[in-house]
Amino acid sequence: MTTLTITAKGQVTLKQALLKHLGVEPGQKINVDTLPDGRAVIQAAETSNNIADAFGILKSKNKQSVSLTLEEIDLLSRQGWAGEK
């Protein structure tokens, strides 16, 4: 059994062993179902694998940012992998 400590803000940090057991990594979600007897069931949330979820992932939050062409993105990524930038 794993024992977790509750912070003053009412939060808990899940230990790495528990996250590994659940099969989740940082950024992923978990579901917690509360049961009438005071227990809770924790499980990894299902991922949607829906392409629509990726829309807007590269959208800039800065309205004044410059858009790059695909060619510019390709050049920058090649330079990055080559260690040139």
N, C-alpha and C positions, 0 to 999 in steps of 0.2 A: 504494500500500500504506500502511496506517495502522500506526504503531508505538505500542504502549502500554507504560507503565512499571509494573512490579510493585512494590507497596509491601512494607514489612517484614512485614506481615500476610499477604502472598500474594494481595492483592487488586489488581484493575485497575479503572480507570474508563474506560468507553467514551466516546469523543468524540461530540459532538453530531452531527457529520456522519455518523458510523457509525450512530447511533440513528435519524437521519432516513432513511438508506438502508434500514435494517431495517423502518422504518415503525412504530417503537414509541415510546411516551411514558412518562414517569415513572409507576411503578405497574404497568406491564405486564410480562409475562414474556418471556424468550427461552429457547430450547433450545440446548444445546451438545452436539454429538455428537463424541466423540473417535474418531479413526481410528488404525489400527495403525501407520501410518508417522510418528506424532507430530504430525500435523495435527489441527485441530478445525474443525468446521463450525458456524457460529452462524446461527440463523434465529429470526424472531419466532414465539413460541408461538401456536397457534390459540386464539382466544377462543371460549368455549362459547355465549354468547348464550342461556343458559338462565335463565329467570325464577327458578328455585329458587336460583340463586347470589345473588340479591338479598335473600333472606329473612334477617332479622336485621341488615341493614345499619344500621338505626336503633336497634337494641337498645342500651340503656345498659349500660355496664360497672359503673356505680355503682348498687348495689342500692337505695340510698335516694333515687334520683332520682324526680321527679314526672312522671307521664305527662300528655301533653297531648291534648286532644280534637282532632279534625280542624278544628273551628271555630277553636280557639286557634292551631293551626299555620297555618291560612289567614290569620288576623289578623296574626300575627307576620311571615309572609312578605310580606304586603302592606305592612306598615309598613317592613320592611327594604328593599323595592324602592323605596318612596317616600322613603327616607332619613330616616325618622322615629325610627329606633332605632340 
